[in-house]
């Protein structure tokens, strides 16, 4: 039973002792999990952070690999290039005297990615819960919408985790409502999908990241640190969420990368929208087709083929208010 006094997301995690929080869509998605990880650690849980990585992992030293396709990134991990969100986060965690290993999954298809998850779970001596975090909401797209955003990495992560039946609790938390409009996502359809999940018992509600909380303060510091560590590739998603948490509104400028776009930073971006991962997977119209993929480009091809077969797409709708 849920209660108004506690968000259902945290009710589902109440009995968990070990939790793995994973950035589903790569890049800086793992930063959306930092406030959740901090809150869960404060509640006495053992929390580990991981991310589907866009970095050049195969250039790493052999000693960092936990198993095929999953590496343990520390603050001093050497790598080629300056784009390495997992290392930037590990370095920030070290400045806060927090556990400073961030695990990085290679960008693969579903089959090797699920194997990498299982290898990491064994390395961690098991977990009671996996929380996928998405910067934005395109992980909530079922496949027949007019625009899907950038679904490949999100769907690889969702399919991999949905198949981890040995993990009792598997959840998805989205932070940054509205950000994906710039990748073609229609957020009236996002709300329609959440309503459908609610009817099936898969929607776990929404809650805000309060500006005056410890979690928000540290999140803002982590995002600022990441922007300074990767000045050539600052995260638009996390920058937008951070601006919303600070109380900014409208066309906020925090990076030159958005100079040709008009942003709409607003308080909805600081809300977590949460769902049950297996329920979300069941509602997806093509996820089963991804089961035997080995490469990320195969996922792209499967999605394209599925879209070509659709008799029609759900058209975008304007939010009426």
Backbone torsions as a table, in degrees:
resi	resn	phi	psi	omega
1	UNK	NA	139.5	176.6
2	UNK	-97.6	162.1	179.3
3	UNK	-136.0	149.1	177.0
4	UNK	-62.8	-21.7	-176.9
5	UNK	-78.3	-11.3	-178.1
6	UNK	-143.3	126.1	177.1
7	UNK	-56.3	135.8	-179.7
8	UNK	-53.7	-32.0	177.5
9	UNK	-55.0	-47.6	-178.7
10	UNK	-76.5	-28.0	173.4
11	UNK	-60.9	-43.0	-180.0
12	UNK	-63.8	-26.9	-177.8
13	UNK	-97.2	2.1	-172.0
14	UNK	-58.7	-42.0	-175.7
15	UNK	-88.3	-6.9	-178.2
16	UNK	-71.5	136.3	176.1
17	UNK	-100.0	-37.3	179.2
18	UNK	-121.0	128.1	-176.4
19	UNK	-128.0	133.6	173.8
20	UNK	-106.0	119.3	179.5
21	UNK	-106.2	122.1	-170.2
22	UNK	-128.0	131.3	171.2
23	UNK	-71.2	117.0	-170.9
24	UNK	-77.1	-37.6	-169.6
25	UNK	-102.4	9.0	178.5
26	UNK	80.6	-172.7	-178.5
27	UNK	61.5	-126.7	-178.4
28	UNK	-98.7	16.9	-178.1
29	UNK	-55.7	-35.7	-177.6
30	UNK	-58.7	-26.6	179.0
31	UNK	-63.9	-28.6	176.4
32	UNK	-66.6	-17.9	178.0
33	UNK	-91.0	-8.8	-177.1
34	UNK	-60.5	-48.7	178.8
35	UNK	-59.9	-38.7	178.9
36	UNK	-65.0	-44.0	179.4
37	UNK	-61.3	-41.9	179.3
38	UNK	-63.7	-43.4	-179.7
39	UNK	-65.2	-40.5	-179.5
40	UNK	-69.6	-37.4	175.9
41	UNK	-64.8	-40.6	178.3
42	UNK	-63.0	-25.2	177.5
43	UNK	-84.8	5.2	175.0
44	UNK	93.4	11.1	-177.7
45	UNK	-94.1	153.0	172.0
46	UNK	-86.0	121.2	-173.6
47	UNK	-124.4	135.6	176.3
48	UNK	-121.1	146.0	-178.6
49	UNK	-111.9	140.8	177.7
50	UNK	-147.3	168.6	-177.2
51	UNK	-156.4	141.4	167.0
52	UNK	-72.8	120.6	-164.5
53	UNK	-100.3	141.5	170.7
54	UNK	-97.7	-1.9	-177.1
55	UNK	-75.2	167.2	-180.0
56	UNK	-82.0	76.0	-174.7
57	UNK	-67.4	-31.5	-174.2
58	UNK	-74.5	-2.4	171.7
59	UNK	-93.4	2.9	-177.8
60	UNK	-78.0	158.2	175.6
61	UNK	-63.5	152.3	-178.1
62	UNK	-61.7	-29.3	-174.7
63	UNK	-67.8	-14.4	-177.4
64	UNK	-87.4	-10.7	-171.8
65	UNK	-82.6	124.6	173.0
66	UNK	-74.5	-41.0	178.7
67	UNK	-166.8	-174.3	176.1
68	UNK	-56.8	129.1	170.1
69	UNK	71.7	14.1	172.0
70	UNK	-145.3	126.8	-175.9
71	UNK	-122.2	150.0	176.8
72	UNK	-98.3	110.8	-174.8
73	UNK	-97.9	126.5	178.9
74	UNK	-112.4	169.3	-179.2
75	UNK	-58.2	-28.6	-176.3
76	UNK	-103.3	13.0	179.2
77	UNK	-63.1	126.2	-179.2
78	UNK	-84.2	140.9	-178.9
79	UNK	-153.4	160.7	175.6
80	UNK	-84.2	137.7	177.6
81	UNK	84.1	168.2	-176.2
82	UNK	-105.8	2.6	178.5
83	UNK	-96.7	104.3	-175.8
84	UNK	-155.8	73.7	-177.0
85	UNK	-55.5	-35.8	-178.7
86	UNK	-64.1	-42.2	178.0
87	UNK	-69.8	-39.1	177.0
88	UNK	-58.3	-42.0	179.2
89	UNK	-68.4	-41.1	177.6
90	UNK	-59.6	-40.3	178.8
91	UNK	-65.8	-39.8	177.7
92	UNK	-66.9	-42.4	178.7
93	UNK	-57.5	-39.4	179.4
94	UNK	-63.2	-36.4	178.9
95	UNK	-66.8	-20.4	-179.2
96	UNK	-101.5	8.8	-177.4
97	UNK	55.8	37.4	176.5
98	UNK	-105.7	157.5	175.1
99	UNK	-50.9	125.7	-165.0
100	UNK	-114.2	28.9	171.1
101	UNK	-101.3	129.2	174.9
102	UNK	-120.8	121.5	-177.8
103	UNK	-83.1	141.2	-176.6
104	UNK	-121.6	122.2	174.9
105	UNK	-91.7	137.8	175.3
106	UNK	-71.5	154.4	178.6
107	UNK	-79.9	96.0	-178.1
108	UNK	-127.5	-177.7	171.4
109	UNK	-76.2	-178.9	-172.3
110	UNK	-66.6	-42.9	-174.6
111	UNK	-61.3	-52.8	177.4
112	UNK	-68.7	-28.5	178.9
113	UNK	-67.5	-41.7	177.7
114	UNK	-65.0	-37.7	175.6
115	UNK	-61.6	-39.8	178.9
116	UNK	-65.9	-39.5	174.7
117	UNK	-58.3	-47.0	-177.6
118	UNK	-64.4	-36.6	176.8
119	UNK	-64.5	-40.3	179.1
120	UNK	-68.2	-40.8	178.4
121	UNK	-59.8	-40.2	177.6
122	UNK	-66.2	-40.9	178.4
123	UNK	-60.8	-35.5	-178.5
124	UNK	-88.6	5.1	-176.6
125	UNK	62.0	35.0	176.0
126	UNK	85.9	154.3	173.7
127	UNK	-135.1	157.8	178.3
128	UNK	-93.2	-18.4	-175.9
129	UNK	-153.4	143.6	170.4
130	UNK	-119.0	128.9	176.9
131	UNK	-116.2	114.3	172.3
132	UNK	-85.3	130.1	177.6
133	UNK	-114.9	136.7	-179.2
134	UNK	-121.3	127.0	171.0
135	UNK	-80.8	99.3	-169.2
136	UNK	111.4	-164.7	-176.0
137	UNK	-134.0	14.2	-175.7
138	UNK	-71.8	-12.8	173.7
139	UNK	-66.1	-17.1	-179.1
140	UNK	-85.5	-4.9	179.2
141	UNK	-72.0	135.5	-177.9
142	UNK	-92.9	-14.7	173.3
143	UNK	123.6	-21.2	-178.0
144	UNK	-102.3	9.6	178.6
145	UNK	-76.3	158.8	179.9
146	UNK	-59.0	-40.2	178.7
147	UNK	-130.9	137.8	-177.9
148	UNK	-107.4	-1.4	-175.5
149	UNK	74.6	-132.3	177.9
150	UNK	-120.2	83.7	-165.4
151	UNK	-83.8	-16.9	-166.8
152	UNK	-56.8	-55.6	-177.0
153	UNK	-66.4	-42.0	178.6
154	UNK	-58.7	-43.8	-177.3
155	UNK	-72.0	-33.9	174.2
156	UNK	-60.2	-45.1	-179.1
157	UNK	-66.8	-44.6	-178.5
158	UNK	-63.2	-45.5	-179.6
159	UNK	-64.5	-41.4	179.9
160	UNK	-61.7	-46.1	-176.5
161	UNK	-74.0	-35.5	178.7
162	UNK	-60.4	-26.4	179.7
163	UNK	-88.6	1.0	178.7
164	UNK	-88.1	69.6	-175.3
165	UNK	-64.0	-18.0	-179.9
166	UNK	-75.4	-13.3	177.9
167	UNK	-94.2	118.2	-171.6
168	UNK	-67.0	-32.1	-176.9
169	UNK	-124.2	123.4	178.2
170	UNK	-134.0	118.3	-172.5
171	UNK	-127.3	161.9	173.7
172	UNK	-127.0	134.3	176.8
173	UNK	-128.9	125.0	-178.2
174	UNK	-108.7	129.8	178.2
175	UNK	-125.4	126.1	179.9
176	UNK	114.5	40.8	179.6
177	UNK	-55.7	126.7	179.4
178	UNK	104.2	-22.7	-176.2
179	UNK	-61.2	-37.5	-174.3
180	UNK	-74.6	-1.8	175.0
181	UNK	-57.5	-28.1	-178.7
182	UNK	-78.8	-5.5	173.0
183	UNK	-116.0	20.2	172.2
184	UNK	91.2	5.7	179.2
185	UNK	-79.8	132.0	176.1
186	UNK	-97.7	120.1	-169.7
187	UNK	-82.5	-12.3	167.4
188	UNK	-65.8	-36.4	176.5
189	UNK	-71.0	-33.2	173.2
190	UNK	-58.3	-46.5	-179.8
191	UNK	-65.6	-37.1	176.9
192	UNK	-62.7	-41.2	178.4
193	UNK	-64.9	-39.5	178.4
194	UNK	-65.3	-38.0	178.0
195	UNK	-63.8	-41.2	178.6
196	UNK	-64.7	-40.3	176.2
197	UNK	-63.6	-37.5	179.3
198	UNK	-62.4	-41.2	179.7
199	UNK	-62.8	-27.1	-179.2
200	UNK	-97.3	5.1	178.8
201	UNK	81.6	13.4	-176.6
202	UNK	-99.2	-8.9	179.7
203	UNK	-90.4	129.2	-176.3
204	UNK	-110.6	21.6	172.3
205	UNK	81.0	-174.5	-177.9
206	UNK	-134.4	151.4	174.7
207	UNK	-151.2	154.1	-174.4
208	UNK	-94.2	159.2	172.2
209	UNK	-94.9	99.0	-171.8
210	UNK	-66.9	134.1	-176.5
211	UNK	-58.1	-37.6	-174.6
212	UNK	-90.1	13.4	178.7
213	UNK	-89.1	158.1	175.0
214	UNK	-60.4	-40.6	-178.1
215	UNK	-62.0	-41.5	179.4
216	UNK	-68.7	-42.1	-179.9
217	UNK	-59.4	-45.2	-179.9
218	UNK	-71.6	-35.3	176.0
219	UNK	-60.5	-47.1	179.2
220	UNK	-60.0	-39.3	178.4
221	UNK	-66.3	-40.6	179.7
222	UNK	-64.6	-42.9	179.9
223	UNK	-65.6	-42.2	177.5
224	UNK	-61.5	-41.8	177.6
225	UNK	-61.7	-43.4	-179.7
226	UNK	-63.9	-39.7	180.0
227	UNK	-63.7	-36.8	179.3
228	UNK	-74.0	-32.6	-178.8
229	UNK	-76.9	-26.0	-179.3
230	UNK	-128.2	64.7	-174.8
231	UNK	-63.1	-24.0	-179.9
232	UNK	-83.0	-13.4	-177.3
233	UNK	-138.9	53.9	-179.3
234	UNK	-66.3	146.0	-177.3
235	UNK	-78.0	118.5	176.6
236	UNK	-70.1	-38.4	-178.4
237	UNK	-64.5	-55.2	-177.4
238	UNK	-68.3	-31.4	174.8
239	UNK	-64.3	-38.5	178.1
240	UNK	-67.4	-44.7	179.0
241	UNK	-62.5	-44.3	179.8
242	UNK	-60.2	-41.2	177.7
243	UNK	-62.1	-41.0	178.9
244	UNK	-64.7	-40.9	179.0
245	UNK	-63.1	-35.5	178.6
246	UNK	-72.8	-12.2	-179.0
247	UNK	95.3	11.5	176.4
248	UNK	-72.5	161.8	-176.6
249	UNK	-148.4	141.9	171.9
250	UNK	88.5	-145.3	-174.0
251	UNK	-83.3	78.5	-174.6
252	UNK	-86.2	136.0	179.6
253	UNK	-104.5	116.2	176.0
254	UNK	-132.9	-2.3	176.4
255	UNK	-158.1	149.7	176.9
256	UNK	-67.2	-17.3	-179.3
257	UNK	-63.9	-20.5	-178.0
258	UNK	-104.9	15.1	-173.4
259	UNK	-64.2	-25.5	-179.7
260	UNK	-99.2	11.0	-179.5
261	UNK	-122.3	156.0	174.0
262	UNK	-109.3	110.2	-177.7
263	UNK	-83.9	158.9	174.4
264	UNK	-131.1	72.5	176.8
265	UNK	-70.1	133.3	-176.9
266	UNK	-159.4	168.3	-174.3
267	UNK	-61.2	-23.2	178.8
268	UNK	-63.0	-24.5	179.7
269	UNK	-69.0	-19.7	-179.7
270	UNK	-94.6	15.1	177.6
271	UNK	-101.3	137.0	167.8
272	UNK	-88.7	126.3	171.0
273	UNK	-105.7	124.6	-167.7
274	UNK	-121.9	141.2	179.9
275	UNK	-142.4	163.7	173.1
276	UNK	-78.8	128.0	-174.8
277	UNK	-65.0	-47.9	178.1
278	UNK	-60.9	-36.5	177.7
279	UNK	-64.8	-41.7	177.8
280	UNK	-63.5	-41.2	179.5
281	UNK	-63.2	-40.2	-179.6
282	UNK	-63.7	-30.9	-178.6
283	UNK	-82.3	-15.2	179.5
284	UNK	-71.3	137.0	-171.6
285	UNK	-85.0	-12.1	-176.2
286	UNK	-133.0	3.0	-172.4
287	UNK	-60.5	-34.7	-179.4
288	UNK	-63.0	-26.0	-180.0
289	UNK	-71.7	-14.9	-176.1
290	UNK	-89.6	-6.7	-169.9
291	UNK	-54.7	-39.8	-174.3
292	UNK	-98.6	12.2	179.4
293	UNK	-72.2	142.3	177.3
294	UNK	-111.8	-24.2	-176.0
295	UNK	-123.4	151.7	179.4
296	UNK	-63.2	-35.3	-179.5
297	UNK	-67.0	-25.5	174.4
298	UNK	-66.9	-37.2	176.4
299	UNK	-61.5	-43.2	177.9
300	UNK	-59.4	-42.5	-178.8
301	UNK	-66.7	-41.5	-179.8
302	UNK	-63.5	-43.5	180.0
303	UNK	-63.7	-42.2	179.0
304	UNK	-62.3	-43.3	178.5
305	UNK	-63.4	-42.7	178.4
306	UNK	-60.6	-43.6	-178.6
307	UNK	-64.9	-35.8	178.8
308	UNK	-66.3	-26.7	-178.0
309	UNK	-85.8	-13.6	-176.6
310	UNK	-64.6	131.0	176.9
311	UNK	-68.3	-30.2	175.6
312	UNK	-161.2	160.9	176.9
313	UNK	-111.1	151.2	174.1
314	UNK	-71.6	119.6	-174.7
315	UNK	-71.5	152.2	175.3
316	UNK	-64.2	147.1	179.8
317	UNK	-129.2	140.9	177.4
318	UNK	-73.8	140.1	174.0
319	UNK	-67.6	123.7	-165.2
320	UNK	-75.1	-5.6	-177.5
321	UNK	-121.8	NA	NA
